[in-house]
Amino acid sequence: MKTEIVTTLKRQATKILAELHETKETVLITEHGKPSAYLVDADAFEMMENRMQILEGIARGERAILENRVLKHSDAKRKMKKWLV
């Protein structure tokens, strides 16, 4: 991962973005020596967002199991029958 200070980003945004698009390497932006933001390629960001949605769905399912909010397949099929025509 590449690291840049915010001042460099302000002065060389076009160059930094061009390198980001070429290398696909995430850029950590720092302010006063501390992490402030990450620059990531748009395709990589969209892929991360999709993965997060999948993981959140899995977490909801696991939580439902732990809370015993589940149905047998036959019961679910009966309740969903009007949509499964």
KOLGU-4560 file (N, C-alpha, C; in nm, 3 decimals, padded with zeros to 5 digits):
<recs>
<n_xx: 00.084 n_yy: -00.117 n_zz: 00.000 ca_xx: 00.000 ca_yy: 00.000 ca_zz: 00.000 c_xx: 00.090 c_yy: 00.124 c_zz: 00.000 mol: A seq: 1 type: MET>
<n_xx: 00.052 n_yy: 00.216 n_zz: -00.083 ca_xx: 00.125 ca_yy: 00.342 ca_zz: -00.093 c_xx: 00.069 c_yy: 00.442 c_zz: 00.009 mol: A seq: 2 type: LYS>
<n_xx: 00.154 n_yy: 00.527 n_zz: 00.063 ca_xx: 00.111 ca_yy: 00.629 ca_zz: 00.158 c_xx: 00.149 c_yy: 00.767 c_zz: 00.105 mol: A seq: 3 type: THR>
<n_xx: 00.056 n_yy: 00.860 n_zz: 00.114 ca_xx: 00.080 ca_yy: 00.999 ca_zz: 00.073 c_xx: 00.026 c_yy: 01.092 c_zz: 00.180 mol: A seq: 4 type: GLU>
<n_xx: 00.090 n_yy: 01.206 n_zz: 00.198 ca_xx: 00.036 ca_yy: 01.305 ca_zz: 00.289 c_xx: -00.069 c_yy: 01.387 c_zz: 00.214 mol: A seq: 5 type: ILE>
<n_xx: -00.160 n_yy: 01.445 n_zz: 00.288 ca_xx: -00.272 ca_yy: 01.516 ca_zz: 00.228 c_xx: -00.222 c_yy: 01.633 c_zz: 00.141 mol: A seq: 6 type: VAL>
<n_xx: -00.113 n_yy: 01.696 n_zz: 00.179 ca_xx: -00.059 ca_yy: 01.807 ca_zz: 00.101 c_xx: -00.018 c_yy: 01.760 c_zz: -00.038 mol: A seq: 7 type: THR>
<n_xx: 00.043 n_yy: 01.641 n_zz: -00.045 ca_xx: 00.082 ca_yy: 01.586 ca_zz: -00.175 c_xx: -00.041 c_yy: 01.556 c_zz: -00.259 mol: A seq: 8 type: THR>
<n_xx: -00.146 n_yy: 01.504 n_zz: -00.194 ca_xx: -00.270 ca_yy: 01.478 ca_zz: -00.267 c_xx: -00.326 c_yy: 01.607 c_zz: -00.325 mol: A seq: 9 type: LEU>
<n_xx: -00.324 n_yy: 01.714 n_zz: -00.247 ca_xx: -00.375 ca_yy: 01.842 ca_zz: -00.296 c_xx: -00.297 c_yy: 01.890 c_zz: -00.417 mol: A seq: 10 type: LYS>
<n_xx: -00.167 n_yy: 01.874 n_zz: -00.413 ca_xx: -00.081 ca_yy: 01.927 ca_zz: -00.520 c_xx: -00.071 c_yy: 01.835 c_zz: -00.641 mol: A seq: 11 type: ARG>
<n_xx: -00.087 n_yy: 01.705 n_zz: -00.618 ca_xx: -00.063 ca_yy: 01.609 ca_zz: -00.727 c_xx: -00.177 c_yy: 01.510 c_zz: -00.743 mol: A seq: 12 type: GLN>
<n_xx: -00.298 n_yy: 01.555 n_zz: -00.725 ca_xx: -00.414 ca_yy: 01.465 ca_zz: -00.730 c_xx: -00.422 c_yy: 01.390 c_zz: -00.863 mol: A seq: 13 type: ALA>
<n_xx: -00.403 n_yy: 01.459 n_zz: -00.973 ca_xx: -00.413 ca_yy: 01.395 ca_zz: -01.104 c_xx: -00.310 c_yy: 01.284 c_zz: -01.118 mol: A seq: 14 type: THR>
<n_xx: -00.187 n_yy: 01.311 n_zz: -01.077 ca_xx: -00.080 ca_yy: 01.212 ca_zz: -01.087 c_xx: -00.109 c_yy: 01.092 c_zz: -00.997 mol: A seq: 15 type: LYS>
<n_xx: -00.151 n_yy: 01.119 n_zz: -00.873 ca_xx: -00.180 ca_yy: 01.011 ca_zz: -00.779 c_xx: -00.294 c_yy: 00.924 c_zz: -00.830 mol: A seq: 16 type: ILE>
<n_xx: -00.399 n_yy: 00.987 n_zz: -00.883 ca_xx: -00.511 ca_yy: 00.911 ca_zz: -00.938 c_xx: -00.470 c_yy: 00.829 c_zz: -01.060 mol: A seq: 17 type: LEU>
<n_xx: -00.386 n_yy: 00.885 n_zz: -01.145 ca_xx: -00.338 ca_yy: 00.812 ca_zz: -01.262 c_xx: -00.261 c_yy: 00.687 c_zz: -01.219 mol: A seq: 18 type: ALA>
<n_xx: -00.175 n_yy: 00.701 n_zz: -01.119 ca_xx: -00.100 ca_yy: 00.586 ca_zz: -01.068 c_xx: -00.193 c_yy: 00.483 c_zz: -01.005 mol: A seq: 19 type: GLU>
<n_xx: -00.294 n_yy: 00.532 n_zz: -00.934 ca_xx: -00.391 ca_yy: 00.443 ca_zz: -00.873 c_xx: -00.463 c_yy: 00.360 c_zz: -00.978 mol: A seq: 20 type: LEU>
<n_xx: -00.506 n_yy: 00.424 n_zz: -01.086 ca_xx: -00.576 ca_yy: 00.353 ca_zz: -01.193 c_xx: -00.484 c_yy: 00.254 c_zz: -01.263 mol: A seq: 21 type: HIS>
<n_xx: -00.359 n_yy: 00.288 n_zz: -01.274 ca_xx: -00.263 ca_yy: 00.201 ca_zz: -01.343 c_xx: -00.224 c_yy: 00.081 c_zz: -01.257 mol: A seq: 22 type: GLU>
<n_xx: -00.193 n_yy: 00.105 n_zz: -01.130 ca_xx: -00.140 ca_yy: -00.002 ca_zz: -01.044 c_xx: -00.247 c_yy: -00.074 c_zz: -00.964 mol: A seq: 23 type: THR>
<n_xx: -00.363 n_yy: -00.010 n_zz: -00.945 ca_xx: -00.472 ca_yy: -00.062 ca_zz: -00.861 c_xx: -00.430 c_yy: -00.072 c_zz: -00.715 mol: A seq: 24 type: LYS>
<n_xx: -00.320 n_yy: -00.008 n_zz: -00.677 ca_xx: -00.269 ca_yy: -00.012 ca_zz: -00.540 c_xx: -00.338 c_yy: 00.095 c_zz: -00.455 mol: A seq: 25 type: GLU>
<n_xx: -00.394 n_yy: 00.054 n_zz: -00.343 ca_xx: -00.460 ca_yy: 00.146 ca_zz: -00.251 c_xx: -00.362 c_yy: 00.250 c_zz: -00.200 mol: A seq: 26 type: THR>
<n_xx: -00.411 n_yy: 00.373 n_zz: -00.183 ca_xx: -00.328 ca_yy: 00.482 ca_zz: -00.133 c_xx: -00.384 c_yy: 00.528 c_zz: 00.001 mol: A seq: 27 type: VAL>
<n_xx: -00.300 n_yy: 00.525 n_zz: 00.104 ca_xx: -00.338 ca_yy: 00.575 ca_zz: 00.236 c_xx: -00.301 c_yy: 00.723 c_zz: 00.242 mol: A seq: 28 type: LEU>
<n_xx: -00.398 n_yy: 00.807 n_zz: 00.274 ca_xx: -00.374 ca_yy: 00.951 ca_zz: 00.288 c_xx: -00.362 c_yy: 00.982 c_zz: 00.436 mol: A seq: 29 type: ILE>
<n_xx: -00.255 n_yy: 01.051 n_zz: 00.473 ca_xx: -00.234 ca_yy: 01.086 ca_zz: 00.613 c_xx: -00.242 c_yy: 01.237 c_zz: 00.633 mol: A seq: 30 type: THR>
<n_xx: -00.286 n_yy: 01.274 n_zz: 00.753 ca_xx: -00.287 ca_yy: 01.414 ca_zz: 00.797 c_xx: -00.219 c_yy: 01.418 c_zz: 00.933 mol: A seq: 31 type: GLU>
<n_xx: -00.120 n_yy: 01.503 n_zz: 00.944 ca_xx: -00.046 ca_yy: 01.516 ca_zz: 01.071 c_xx: 00.008 c_yy: 01.382 c_zz: 01.118 mol: A seq: 32 type: HIS>
<n_xx: 00.050 n_yy: 01.299 n_zz: 01.021 ca_xx: 00.110 ca_yy: 01.170 ca_zz: 01.052 c_xx: 00.013 c_yy: 01.059 c_zz: 01.088 mol: A seq: 33 type: GLY>
<n_xx: -00.117 n_yy: 01.087 n_zz: 01.080 ca_xx: -00.218 ca_yy: 00.987 ca_zz: 01.115 c_xx: -00.302 c_yy: 00.952 c_zz: 00.994 mol: A seq: 34 type: LYS>
<n_xx: -00.344 n_yy: 00.826 n_zz: 00.982 ca_xx: -00.431 ca_yy: 00.787 ca_zz: 00.871 c_xx: -00.558 c_yy: 00.872 c_zz: 00.867 mol: A seq: 35 type: PRO>
<n_xx: -00.594 n_yy: 00.918 n_zz: 00.748 ca_xx: -00.711 ca_yy: 01.002 ca_zz: 00.732 c_xx: -00.812 c_yy: 00.943 c_zz: 00.635 mol: A seq: 36 type: SER>
<n_xx: -00.762 n_yy: 00.883 n_zz: 00.525 ca_xx: -00.851 ca_yy: 00.829 ca_zz: 00.423 c_xx: -00.775 c_yy: 00.730 c_zz: 00.336 mol: A seq: 37 type: ALA>
<n_xx: -00.850 n_yy: 00.650 n_zz: 00.263 ca_xx: -00.792 ca_yy: 00.558 ca_zz: 00.167 c_xx: -00.847 c_yy: 00.593 c_zz: 00.029 mol: A seq: 38 type: TYR>
<n_xx: -00.761 n_yy: 00.590 n_zz: -00.069 ca_xx: -00.804 ca_yy: 00.602 ca_zz: -00.209 c_xx: -00.796 c_yy: 00.462 c_zz: -00.269 mol: A seq: 39 type: LEU>
<n_xx: -00.906 n_yy: 00.416 n_zz: -00.324 ca_xx: -00.908 ca_yy: 00.284 ca_zz: -00.387 c_xx: -00.968 c_yy: 00.297 c_zz: -00.525 mol: A seq: 40 type: VAL>
<n_xx: -00.928 n_yy: 00.208 n_zz: -00.612 ca_xx: -00.982 ca_yy: 00.202 ca_zz: -00.746 c_xx: -01.133 c_yy: 00.176 c_zz: -00.739 mol: A seq: 41 type: ASP>
<n_xx: -01.210 n_yy: 00.238 n_zz: -00.826 ca_xx: -01.356 ca_yy: 00.226 ca_zz: -00.822 c_xx: -01.402 c_yy: 00.081 c_zz: -00.835 mol: A seq: 42 type: ALA>
<n_xx: -01.340 n_yy: 00.003 n_zz: -00.924 ca_xx: -01.378 ca_yy: -00.138 ca_zz: -00.939 c_xx: -01.351 c_yy: -00.216 c_zz: -00.811 mol: A seq: 43 type: ASP>
<n_xx: -01.238 n_yy: -00.189 n_zz: -00.747 ca_xx: -01.204 ca_yy: -00.257 ca_zz: -00.622 c_xx: -01.304 c_yy: -00.219 c_zz: -00.513 mol: A seq: 44 type: ALA>
<n_xx: -01.343 n_yy: -00.092 n_zz: -00.509 ca_xx: -01.439 ca_yy: -00.048 ca_zz: -00.409 c_xx: -01.574 c_yy: -00.117 c_zz: -00.428 mol: A seq: 45 type: PHE>
<n_xx: -01.620 n_yy: -00.125 n_zz: -00.552 ca_xx: -01.748 ca_yy: -00.190 ca_zz: -00.580 c_xx: -01.743 c_yy: -00.338 c_zz: -00.542 mol: A seq: 46 type: GLU>
<n_xx: -01.631 n_yy: -00.404 n_zz: -00.568 ca_xx: -01.615 ca_yy: -00.543 ca_zz: -00.530 c_xx: -01.620 c_yy: -00.558 c_zz: -00.378 mol: A seq: 47 type: MET>
<n_xx: -01.555 n_yy: -00.467 n_zz: -00.305 ca_xx: -01.558 ca_yy: -00.470 ca_zz: -00.159 c_xx: -01.700 c_yy: -00.448 c_zz: -00.108 mol: A seq: 48 type: MET>
<n_xx: -01.772 n_yy: -00.356 n_zz: -00.168 ca_xx: -01.910 ca_yy: -00.330 ca_zz: -00.128 c_xx: -01.996 c_yy: -00.455 c_zz: -00.148 mol: A seq: 49 type: GLU>
<n_xx: -01.980 n_yy: -00.523 n_zz: -00.262 ca_xx: -02.056 ca_yy: -00.645 ca_zz: -00.288 c_xx: -02.022 c_yy: -00.753 c_zz: -00.186 mol: A seq: 50 type: ASN>
<n_xx: -01.894 n_yy: -00.767 n_zz: -00.154 ca_xx: -01.854 ca_yy: -00.865 ca_zz: -00.053 c_xx: -01.914 c_yy: -00.832 c_zz: 00.083 mol: A seq: 51 type: ARG>
<n_xx: -01.916 n_yy: -00.704 n_zz: 00.118 ca_xx: -01.973 ca_yy: -00.664 ca_zz: 00.246 c_xx: -02.121 c_yy: -00.697 c_zz: 00.253 mol: A seq: 52 type: MET>
<n_xx: -02.194 n_yy: -00.678 n_zz: 00.143 ca_xx: -02.336 ca_yy: -00.711 ca_zz: 00.142 c_xx: -02.357 c_yy: -00.861 c_zz: 00.163 mol: A seq: 53 type: GLN>
<n_xx: -02.273 n_yy: -00.942 n_zz: 00.100 ca_xx: -02.282 ca_yy: -01.087 ca_zz: 00.116 c_xx: -02.253 c_yy: -01.125 c_zz: 00.261 mol: A seq: 54 type: ILE>
<n_xx: -02.145 n_yy: -01.069 n_zz: 00.318 ca_xx: -02.109 ca_yy: -01.100 ca_zz: 00.456 c_xx: -02.216 c_yy: -01.054 c_zz: 00.554 mol: A seq: 55 type: LEU>
<n_xx: -02.279 n_yy: -00.939 n_zz: 00.528 ca_xx: -02.387 ca_yy: -00.891 ca_zz: 00.614 c_xx: -02.507 c_yy: -00.985 c_zz: 00.607 mol: A seq: 56 type: GLU>
<n_xx: -02.536 n_yy: -01.038 n_zz: 00.490 ca_xx: -02.644 ca_yy: -01.135 ca_zz: 00.475 c_xx: -02.616 c_yy: -01.263 c_zz: 00.552 mol: A seq: 57 type: GLY>
<n_xx: -02.492 n_yy: -01.309 n_zz: 00.546 ca_xx: -02.453 ca_yy: -01.428 ca_zz: 00.621 c_xx: -02.466 c_yy: -01.401 c_zz: 00.771 mol: A seq: 58 type: ILE>
<n_xx: -02.422 n_yy: -01.284 n_zz: 00.816 ca_xx: -02.432 ca_yy: -01.249 ca_zz: 00.958 c_xx: -02.577 c_yy: -01.244 c_zz: 01.004 mol: A seq: 59 type: ALA>
<n_xx: -02.666 n_yy: -01.190 n_zz: 00.920 ca_xx: -02.809 ca_yy: -01.187 ca_zz: 00.956 c_xx: -02.864 c_yy: -01.329 c_zz: 00.968 mol: A seq: 60 type: ARG>
<n_xx: -02.822 n_yy: -01.416 n_zz: 00.876 ca_xx: -02.867 ca_yy: -01.555 ca_zz: 00.882 c_xx: -02.817 c_yy: -01.626 c_zz: 01.006 mol: A seq: 61 type: GLY>
<n_xx: -02.690 n_yy: -01.604 n_zz: 01.041 ca_xx: -02.635 ca_yy: -01.665 ca_zz: 01.162 c_xx: -02.707 c_yy: -01.614 c_zz: 01.287 mol: A seq: 62 type: GLU>
<n_xx: -02.738 n_yy: -01.484 n_zz: 01.288 ca_xx: -02.808 ca_yy: -01.426 ca_zz: 01.402 c_xx: -02.949 c_yy: -01.487 c_zz: 01.413 mol: A seq: 63 type: ARG>
<n_xx: -03.015 n_yy: -01.506 n_zz: 01.299 ca_xx: -03.148 ca_yy: -01.566 ca_zz: 01.300 c_xx: -03.142 c_yy: -01.708 c_zz: 01.355 mol: A seq: 64 type: ALA>
<n_xx: -03.040 n_yy: -01.782 n_zz: 01.320 ca_xx: -03.026 ca_yy: -01.919 ca_zz: 01.372 c_xx: -03.005 c_yy: -01.915 c_zz: 01.523 mol: A seq: 65 type: ILE>
<n_xx: -02.916 n_yy: -01.826 n_zz: 01.570 ca_xx: -02.890 ca_yy: -01.816 ca_zz: 01.714 c_xx: -03.015 c_yy: -01.775 c_zz: 01.792 mol: A seq: 66 type: LEU>
<n_xx: -03.099 n_yy: -01.692 n_zz: 01.730 ca_xx: -03.222 ca_yy: -01.646 ca_zz: 01.795 c_xx: -03.341 c_yy: -01.737 c_zz: 01.767 mol: A seq: 67 type: GLU>
<n_xx: -03.313 n_yy: -01.848 n_zz: 01.702 ca_xx: -03.415 ca_yy: -01.948 ca_zz: 01.668 c_xx: -03.528 c_yy: -01.889 c_zz: 01.583 mol: A seq: 68 type: ASN>
<n_xx: -03.495 n_yy: -01.796 n_zz: 01.496 ca_xx: -03.592 ca_yy: -01.739 ca_zz: 01.403 c_xx: -03.578 c_yy: -01.808 c_zz: 01.268 mol: A seq: 69 type: ARG>
<n_xx: -03.605 n_yy: -01.938 n_zz: 01.267 ca_xx: -03.589 ca_yy: -02.017 ca_zz: 01.146 c_xx: -03.715 c_yy: -02.100 c_zz: 01.122 mol: A seq: 70 type: VAL>
<n_xx: -03.733 n_yy: -02.145 n_zz: 01.000 ca_xx: -03.846 ca_yy: -02.230 ca_zz: 00.964 c_xx: -03.793 c_yy: -02.357 c_zz: 00.897 mol: A seq: 71 type: LEU>
<n_xx: -03.868 n_yy: -02.464 n_zz: 00.911 ca_xx: -03.839 ca_yy: -02.584 ca_zz: 00.834 c_xx: -03.868 c_yy: -02.552 c_zz: 00.688 mol: A seq: 72 type: LYS>
<n_xx: -03.803 n_yy: -02.624 n_zz: 00.599 ca_xx: -03.821 ca_yy: -02.599 ca_zz: 00.456 c_xx: -03.968 c_yy: -02.610 c_zz: 00.418 mol: A seq: 73 type: HIS>
<n_xx: -04.036 n_yy: -02.712 n_zz: 00.467 ca_xx: -04.177 ca_yy: -02.732 ca_zz: 00.431 c_xx: -04.264 c_yy: -02.615 c_zz: 00.479 mol: A seq: 74 type: SER>
<n_xx: -04.235 n_yy: -02.564 n_zz: 00.599 ca_xx: -04.311 ca_yy: -02.450 ca_zz: 00.651 c_xx: -04.283 c_yy: -02.324 c_zz: 00.569 mol: A seq: 75 type: ASP>
<n_xx: -04.159 n_yy: -02.302 n_zz: 00.535 ca_xx: -04.124 ca_yy: -02.185 ca_zz: 00.454 c_xx: -04.188 c_yy: -02.194 c_zz: 00.317 mol: A seq: 76 type: ALA>
<n_xx: -04.185 n_yy: -02.313 n_zz: 00.258 ca_xx: -04.245 ca_yy: -02.333 ca_zz: 00.126 c_xx: -04.396 c_yy: -02.305 c_zz: 00.131 mol: A seq: 77 type: LYS>
<n_xx: -04.462 n_yy: -02.350 n_zz: 00.238 ca_xx: -04.605 ca_yy: -02.326 ca_zz: 00.253 c_xx: -04.634 c_yy: -02.177 c_zz: 00.265 mol: A seq: 78 type: ARG>
<n_xx: -04.552 n_yy: -02.105 n_zz: 00.345 ca_xx: -04.574 ca_yy: -01.962 ca_zz: 00.363 c_xx: -04.544 c_yy: -01.882 c_zz: 00.235 mol: A seq: 79 type: LYS>
<n_xx: -04.454 n_yy: -01.932 n_zz: 00.154 ca_xx: -04.413 ca_yy: -01.862 ca_zz: 00.032 c_xx: -04.492 c_yy: -01.907 c_zz: -00.092 mol: A seq: 80 type: MET>
<n_xx: -04.583 n_yy: -01.998 n_zz: -00.074 ca_xx: -04.653 ca_yy: -02.059 ca_zz: -00.187 c_xx: -04.713 c_yy: -01.957 c_zz: -00.283 mol: A seq: 81 type: LYS>
<n_xx: -04.770 n_yy: -01.849 n_zz: -00.230 ca_xx: -04.834 ca_yy: -01.750 ca_zz: -00.318 c_xx: -04.734 c_yy: -01.682 c_zz: -00.410 mol: A seq: 82 type: LYS>
<n_xx: -04.605 n_yy: -01.679 n_zz: -00.373 ca_xx: -04.502 ca_yy: -01.619 ca_zz: -00.459 c_xx: -04.429 c_yy: -01.721 c_zz: -00.546 mol: A seq: 83 type: TRP>
<n_xx: -04.452 n_yy: -01.848 n_zz: -00.519 ca_xx: -04.380 ca_yy: -01.953 ca_zz: -00.591 c_xx: -04.465 c_yy: -02.020 c_zz: -00.698 mol: A seq: 84 type: LEU>
<n_xx: -04.559 n_yy: -01.948 n_zz: -00.756 ca_xx: -04.649 ca_yy: -02.004 ca_zz: -00.858 c_xx: -04.577 c_yy: -02.024 c_zz: -00.988 mol: A seq: 85 type: VAL>
</recs>
